[in-house]
């Protein structure tokens, strides 16, 4: 059930009407839980049962940790959850690594004999479950929580499939801290605006870019250096429109139901340094990796070399979180390396290399193109394609020529850049807030038009595969 489909629109309208018709607070929570179960079931009924088992088991683990802060138990809980994630997501990768190291043919035969399907959203809900359990163990969340509250928190359907990764203190107080969930007019306007913006990013930008660059990435050997160069730019903005669009729709749907969930993107391609980029891109994953991986590894409390190693290791593991392939390891190492390089330069006294306004533009240009280079391993199907695309782009062995690929990607990337500028300056909320009674029905009409045009032809969100 894609957010950009007519089916989801009908589903959400029904949920919306039922939700706000239920008088009691608990009744609203139950209706949310039922809606979330139905939403996940629309993707996979067998994996719904797997998901429910995982959630219920973790709830009782969590209840035990609240009463007995046992280091052995928290280690066991983390291990069980990572084992569940590892089996479904990394079995083939680990099996392949073992075969490459040992040469034992059994690993290859065993790997090909099993058919393992990745459960939808397993990476996101595993991280959310682990964060909450670890926070309970650390004493950062001390309130009692019911099974109903816990299930709604983990399974909340707007952000269930691809985040943002929520923390307990961001969402649970909204469930527990008031006797009645208020119908807020401000939330209606914010919700409608975010849903509309998300659908524009997804169906107008991301899907149209994908339509012209996917053939290039499927067979990069057939394309010129310039076409590959354009395709890398295209994917960079496609994934922003795709994932940023998903987050906007998720946040907008949550607002319409009376809840506020965290931002995940803040105009990331207007960042002036690698560190700033990761404070603006996939924010909830970046902070998760910092709080539950980088800091437990020692963070900045250890020696300089160990600190830099921890930072690179954190990003390598963050790369593996995205997918079980060496290309994701390279992507993680690439970004970790440049974060370490920035830290080293700062220690040498280079606090701000380009302090003036024109210099900041240069810094933004440089930072964007680091992300651009990272898109090569991230999008490549395998290591062979990664080496091929890298060689063609860096050696540049072809002439520049115009094509539908070039024209489409440049036009849509420019539109996405304008949206980022508006987001960076918070232009949309300030200007449109004054005319919200007028633009709300116009936005609803725009949604109907976009969904009507693209329903059935839209692509799945890129992050569904993670």
C-alpha positions, 0 to 999 in steps of 0.5 A: 500500500504505497503512500502515493496510491489511491488505495492508501488515500482511501485507507487513510480517510477511513482511519481518519474518520474512525479515529476522530469519531472514537470518543475515548483515548484508549479507543483511539489507541486501539483504532491506531493499532488496528490500522497499523496491523492492517497496513502491514498486513497489506504488504505481507500477512505471514510477516505480520505474524512474525512482526507481532511475535517480535513486538510482544516478546520484546515487550516482555523483555522490556518489562523485565529490564524495567524491574531488573537492570541486568547486564546479561539480560540486556546483552541477550535482548540485543543479541536476539534482535540482531540475530533476527535482523542478521538472519533475514538480512545478512545470511546470504552476504555472510555465507558468501564471505565464508565461501570466499575466505574458506573456499568450501563449496558447502557454503555456496551450495547451502546459500543457494538452497535456501530462499530467505525473504527480507521482512518489510521494515525489519531494519527500522523497527529493529533499531526502534525496539533496540533504542527503547530497550537500551534507554530503559536499561540506561534509566533514560525512560522510567515511565510504565508502559502498557502493551497497547502503548508499546505496540502503537509506538513500534507499529505506528503505521505512518512511520512504520515502513521507512522511519523516521526512527522514533525515540520513546521520549518523542512519542510515548508522552503524546500517548500517555501524557494527556487524557484526550487527544486534541483535534488541532487545526494547526496540525491539519494545515501542517499535515496537509502541507507536508503530505502534499510536499512529500507527494510532490517530491516522490511522484514529480521528482523521484519517480520521474528521475528514476524513470530515466536513470534506472536503465543506466544503472541496470546496464552502465557499460552501455552508457557514456561517461557524461550519461553516467555523470548525469545518472549519479546526479539524478540518483542523488536527488532521486533518493532525496525526493524519494526518502525525504518525500516518504518522511514528509508524508509520514510526518503529515499523516501523523499530524493529521492524527494529532501526533508529532514525529521527528524530522528526518531531513533539513535541506541536506544538500545545502550543508557546508561540511560533511558533519553538517550533512549528517546533521541534516540527512537521515537525522534519526539514523545518524543520531541512533548510530551516535547514541547506540554505537559510536558512544558505546564504542568509546566516542570521543572519550578515548585516544585520538586514533581510537576515536577516529577508528570508532567514527569510521567503524560506526559509518561502515556499520551504518553502511551495512545497515543499508544493505548486505553488500560490499558496496554499502561497506565502501559507502560507509567507509567513504563517509566515515573517512571524510568525517575523520578528515574534517576533524583532523583539519579542525584540530590543525586549525582549519575551523572554517576554510571558506568563511565568506559568503562566496566561500560558503557556496564553494563549501556547499558545492564541495560537500554536495559532490562528496555525497555525489561520489558516495552515490556511486557505490550506494547505487551500483548493483555490485562491485563490478558496476562500481568499478566500471562507473568509477572508471568511466566517470574519473577517466571521462572518455566520451563527449558531452551530448544532450538527451532526454536523460540530461534534460529530465534530470537537470530540470527535476534536480533544479526543482528539488533544489528550489524545494530545499532552499524553501525548506532551509529558509522555512519559507513554506510555513511562514508564507502559506500559514497566512492563507491556510484556509485557502490553500488547504482545499487546494492542496487536497485537490493537488493530492487527488490529481497527483495520486490519480495521475500516478496511481498504479505507475508509481515506484516503491520507495527506495528505502523499502528495501532496507 
